[in-house]
Amino acid sequence: MNLTFQAAIFAVASTLAFGGPILTVVDLGTLGGSSAAAFGVNASGLAVGSATNTFGYTHAFSSSGAGIADLTLNSGASDGVASAINGAGAIAGTQFINGQAYATVWAGGAALAIGGAGSYALAINESGQIGGMLTTAAGDGHAFLADGGALTDLGALPGGDWSSTYGLNNAGDAAGYGNTASGAFRGFTWSPDGGYSVLGTFGGANSYAMAINDSGEAAGSAQLADGALNAFIDVGGQLTDLGTLGGMNSYAYGINDAGVVVGYSLLGSGDAHAFVFENGAMIDLNSLIDPSTGWVLNEAYAINASGEIAGSGTLNGVEHAFLLEDAGSSGVADTGTVGNGVSTPEPGTRGVVLLGLTLTIAIRALRSGARLRPQPQARPRSHPRSDASLV
């Protein structure tokens, strides 16, 4: 039985068993513009992300229980993105000031730049350590780990000159990707004791790690020999292919301590649908909600220990940020279907298409009237890598 067929059977059987939709979609709304996406969610169900406002600027936001609060408004920054939030409510993200990106942490109602120009904060753990990318004096991008205000440059992969952290666990272990001497991009895990471990692929040239849990398991995407990219789980350096929802590519963004993964996949039609992967099956999250709501869940980026999933979907033709909750309001984990819960833009279909699209590029596109997502399956979350050769 192929994985897609197994997932479909599992989803249908689950819905029948519970006599209705398993998940409820909470609309986090927009900031008045045409797009919004939630990229992180903490244990309390508070979500963060970015959204366009009525003037076309992209602003960072946090959910407030009654919609979303604009973190960039009146901050001195023109644009921003919030990438992750921890249990204490500290938010890691990036502010854009005078065209320059600054790694930022929002805490106690204030925004504090923790890096110089050309830096991006993309992950945060429960102790407040932050991971992301900084620009060196030589102009290279390097992964960093910030702890107590001190930034540690993690360097690049052997032979490469660019790297970035995208995921961070509570032990201070990181996941991300960087380029190599061959020019290919490879996912990595990094630990304070062992340094970099370079991840493999599924026969292609590239791989990308986006999240890591407290067991050291990483999630991301890896290239097949035919150039397609499939979501993976990495356990001890061994990649497991999660398959797709019938289309050519899938991308994983989050993994929890139970090994549950969220992300999105292309369908056979080419449309993008959010998924959750558990117990060997990739499940289309759209099969677990009430279809009469009008929602199409396109991308899932994060999931907390209670099983609340944050992402981006389409409602009445407008892209909204969403949070998924158990339809019984007691957490996804209680359904017995989406497990014990899961925790930044993406690989593309030709080499590193989409991967090179950064938030900066997205902002430029907005200025010229283009959509934030350059392709249906692509959303620049805050990728620092922006070489024109990768687009």
C-alpha positions in Angstrom: 0.0 0.0 0.0 1.5 3.3 -1.0 1.9 6.1 1.6 -0.6 8.5 0.0 -3.3 5.8 -0.2 -2.6 4.7 3.4 -2.9 8.3 4.6 -6.2 8.8 2.8 -7.7 5.7 4.3 -6.4 6.7 7.8 -7.9 10.2 7.5 -11.3 9.0 6.3 -11.4 6.3 8.9 -10.5 8.8 11.6 -13.2 11.2 10.5 -15.9 8.5 10.5 -14.8 7.2 13.9 -15.3 10.6 15.5 -18.5 11.3 13.6 -17.5 14.7 12.3 -14.5 17.1 11.8 -11.6 16.4 14.1 -10.0 19.8 13.9 -11.4 23.3 14.2 -9.9 26.2 12.3 -9.4 29.4 14.3 -9.1 32.4 12.0 -6.2 34.6 13.2 -7.1 37.1 10.5 -4.9 39.5 8.6 -3.5 43.0 9.1 -5.7 44.4 6.4 -3.6 43.2 3.5 -3.9 40.3 1.1 -1.8 37.7 3.0 -0.9 36.4 6.4 0.8 33.3 7.8 1.6 31.9 11.2 5.0 30.5 11.6 5.3 29.6 15.3 3.1 28.6 18.2 3.9 28.2 21.9 2.5 25.8 24.5 -0.2 28.4 25.4 -1.5 28.5 21.8 -0.1 32.0 21.1 1.0 32.2 17.4 3.4 34.5 15.6 4.0 35.2 12.0 3.8 37.9 9.3 1.1 39.6 7.4 0.7 42.4 4.9 -1.0 45.6 5.9 -3.3 47.8 3.8 -0.2 49.6 2.4 1.4 46.4 1.2 4.1 46.3 3.9 4.9 43.0 5.6 4.7 43.3 9.4 5.4 40.8 12.2 2.5 39.8 14.4 1.5 37.9 17.5 -1.9 36.5 18.2 -3.8 38.1 21.1 -6.8 35.9 21.6 -8.9 38.2 19.5 -7.0 38.5 16.3 -3.4 39.5 15.8 -1.3 42.4 17.1 1.0 44.3 14.8 4.6 44.1 16.3 6.1 46.3 13.6 3.7 49.2 13.8 5.3 52.3 15.3 8.6 50.4 15.9 10.8 52.4 13.4 11.0 49.4 11.1 9.3 49.3 7.7 8.8 45.5 7.6 9.1 42.5 9.9 8.5 38.8 10.4 8.1 36.9 13.6 9.4 33.4 13.3 9.1 31.6 16.6 7.8 32.1 20.2 8.6 30.3 23.4 6.5 29.5 26.5 7.5 32.8 28.2 6.2 34.7 25.2 9.6 35.8 23.9 9.5 36.1 20.1 12.3 35.7 17.7 12.2 37.3 14.3 13.5 40.0 12.0 13.0 43.7 11.6 13.8 45.6 8.4 15.2 49.1 9.0 16.4 51.3 6.1 16.5 48.2 3.9 18.7 46.2 6.4 17.6 43.1 8.3 18.2 42.9 12.0 17.7 39.8 14.2 15.2 40.8 16.8 13.6 39.5 20.0 10.3 40.9 21.2 9.9 40.5 25.0 8.0 42.5 27.6 6.5 44.7 25.0 9.8 45.9 23.6 11.8 44.9 20.4 15.5 44.4 20.9 17.9 44.0 18.0 20.3 41.2 18.9 22.4 41.2 15.8 23.9 43.7 13.4 22.8 44.5 9.8 22.2 41.4 7.7 21.1 39.2 10.6 18.0 37.1 11.0 16.5 35.4 14.1 14.6 32.3 13.1 14.3 30.1 16.2 14.0 30.3 20.0 13.9 27.7 22.7 12.4 27.7 26.2 15.6 29.1 27.8 15.6 32.0 25.4 18.5 30.9 23.2 18.0 32.1 19.7 19.2 30.7 16.4 19.4 32.3 13.0 21.9 33.8 10.5 24.4 36.7 10.7 26.5 38.4 8.0 30.2 38.2 8.6 32.7 41.0 7.9 33.6 39.2 4.7 30.0 39.3 3.6 29.2 35.6 4.2 26.1 34.3 6.0 26.8 32.1 9.0 24.5 30.2 11.3 24.5 31.6 14.8 23.4 30.8 18.4 22.6 33.6 20.7 22.6 33.0 24.5 22.2 35.8 27.0 23.0 38.5 24.5 26.2 36.9 23.2 26.1 35.7 19.5 28.3 32.7 18.7 29.2 32.3 15.0 28.7 28.6 14.1 30.6 29.0 10.9 29.8 27.3 7.6 29.8 23.6 6.5 33.1 22.2 5.2 34.0 23.9 2.0 31.0 26.2 2.1 30.5 29.9 2.8 26.8 30.1 3.8 24.7 28.5 6.6 21.7 29.3 8.7 20.0 27.9 11.7 16.2 27.3 11.4 15.4 25.1 14.3 16.6 24.9 17.9 15.8 22.5 20.7 16.0 23.0 24.5 19.5 21.4 24.7 20.8 24.1 22.4 21.1 21.7 19.4 20.4 23.4 16.1 19.1 22.3 12.7 19.4 24.2 9.4 21.2 24.0 6.1 24.2 25.5 4.3 26.1 25.2 1.0 29.1 22.9 0.5 32.2 23.0 -1.7 30.2 21.5 -4.6 27.7 24.3 -4.5 24.9 22.0 -3.2 22.9 22.8 -0.1 22.9 20.2 2.7 20.8 20.0 5.8 22.6 19.8 9.1 22.3 19.3 12.8 24.6 21.0 15.2 25.4 20.4 18.8 27.5 22.3 21.3 29.7 19.2 21.8 29.9 17.7 18.4 29.5 20.6 16.0 28.1 20.1 12.5 26.7 16.8 11.3 25.8 17.0 7.5 22.6 15.2 6.5 22.2 13.2 3.3 19.6 13.3 0.5 17.3 10.8 -1.3 19.7 10.6 -4.3 19.7 14.2 -5.3 22.1 17.0 -4.6 20.3 19.1 -1.9 18.7 18.7 1.5 17.3 21.2 4.0 16.6 20.8 7.8 14.1 23.2 9.3 13.3 21.9 12.8 14.7 19.7 15.6 13.1 18.2 18.7 14.5 17.5 22.1 15.4 14.0 21.1 17.6 15.4 18.3 15.3 14.2 15.5 15.2 16.7 12.6 12.6 17.4 10.0 13.0 19.0 6.6 13.1 18.2 2.9 15.6 16.3 0.7 16.0 16.0 -3.0 15.4 12.8 -5.0 17.4 11.7 -8.0 14.7 13.2 -10.3 15.0 16.6 -8.7 11.8 16.5 -6.6 11.9 17.3 -2.9 10.3 15.1 -0.3 9.7 15.8 3.4 11.9 13.8 5.8 12.5 12.8 9.4 16.1 12.4 10.4 16.9 10.0 13.3 20.6 9.6 14.0 21.6 10.6 10.5 19.1 8.3 8.8 16.5 10.1 6.6 13.0 8.6 6.3 11.1 9.7 3.2 7.6 10.9 4.3 6.2 10.9 0.7 3.7 13.4 -0.6 0.0 13.9 -1.0 0.1 12.8 -4.6 2.2 15.7 -6.1 5.8 16.1 -6.9 7.1 17.8 -3.7 6.6 18.0 0.0 8.2 20.1 2.7 8.4 19.5 6.5 8.8 22.5 8.9 8.1 21.2 12.4 8.6 18.1 14.6 7.6 17.6 18.2 9.1 15.3 20.8 6.7 12.5 19.8 8.1 12.7 16.3 4.9 14.2 14.7 5.7 16.3 11.7 3.8 19.2 10.0 4.4 20.8 6.7 2.8 21.0 3.3 2.7 18.9 0.1 1.7 19.4 -3.5 -1.3 17.5 -4.7 -1.5 15.9 -8.1 -3.3 19.0 -9.3 -0.3 21.1 -8.2 -2.2 22.8 -5.3 -0.5 23.0 -1.9 -2.2 21.4 1.1 -1.0 21.3 4.7 -0.2 17.9 6.2 0.5 16.2 9.5 2.6 13.0 9.5 2.2 10.4 12.2 2.3 6.7 12.6 3.7 6.2 9.1 1.0 8.2 7.4 0.9 11.7 5.8 -2.6 13.1 6.3 -4.1 16.1 4.4 -5.2 18.4 7.2 -8.1 19.5 5.0 -9.6 16.1 5.4 -9.8 16.7 9.2 -11.8 19.9 9.1 -15.4 20.8 8.3 -15.4 21.4 4.5 -18.4 23.8 4.8 -16.2 26.4 6.5 -14.7 27.4 3.1 -11.2 27.1 4.4 -8.3 25.6 2.3 -5.4 24.8 4.6 -2.3 25.4 2.4 0.7 25.4 4.6 1.4 24.2 8.2 4.5 25.6 9.8 4.4 24.7 13.5 2.7 22.6 16.1 2.8 22.7 19.9 2.8 19.9 22.5 -1.0 20.1 22.7 -1.3 19.6 19.0 -2.3 23.1 18.0 -1.1 23.7 14.5 -0.2 27.1 13.0 0.0 28.0 9.3 -1.6 29.7 6.4 -4.7 29.0 4.4 -7.2 30.6 2.1 -10.6 31.8 3.2 -13.0 33.5 0.8 -10.1 34.0 -1.6 -7.9 35.8 1.0 -4.8 34.3 2.6 -5.3 34.1 6.4 -3.2 32.9 9.3 -4.8 30.0 11.1 -4.5 28.0 14.3 -5.9 24.4 14.3 -7.5 23.1 17.5 -9.2 19.9 18.5 -12.9 20.1 17.5 -13.6 19.2 21.1 -11.5 22.1 22.4 -9.3 19.7 24.4 -6.2 19.6 22.1 -5.5 17.6 19.0 -3.7 14.9 21.0 -7.0 13.9 22.8 -8.5 12.7 19.5 -6.1 9.8 19.3 -5.6 10.7 15.7 -3.1 13.6 15.4 -1.0 12.3 18.3 0.7 14.1 21.0 1.3 17.3 19.2 4.7 18.7 16.8 7.8 23.0 16.0 11.7 28.1 9.0 11.0 29.1 3.5 11.3 26.4 1.5 13.1 24.2 -1.0 11.8 24.3 -4.5 11.2 22.1 -7.5 14.3 22.9 -9.5 17.4 22.7 -7.4 17.0 25.5 -4.8 14.2 27.4 -6.5 12.1 29.0 -3.8 14.8 28.3 -1.3 16.7 31.3 -2.4 13.6 33.5 -2.1 13.9 35.5 1.1 11.6 37.8 2.9 13.7 40.6 1.5 12.9 39.5 -2.0 9.2 39.1 -1.1 9.2 42.7 0.2 10.7 43.9 -3.1 8.0 41.9 -5.0 5.3 43.6 -2.9 6.7 47.0 -3.7 6.2 46.2 -7.4 2.7 44.8 -6.9 3.6 41.1 -7.0 2.2 38.5 -4.7 4.1 37.6 -1.5 4.2 33.9 -2.7 5.9 33.8 -6.1 4.6 30.3 -6.8 1.5 28.5 -5.3 3.6 26.2 -3.2 6.1 28.8 -2.0 6.2 31.2 0.9 9.4 32.9 1.9 9.2 32.7 5.6 12.4 34.6 6.3 15.1 32.8 4.4 18.3 34.9 4.4 19.7 33.2 1.3 18.9 35.5 -1.6 21.5 35.0 -4.3 19.8 35.8 -7.6 21.4 32.7 -9.1 19.1 30.6 -6.9 15.8 32.1 -8.0 
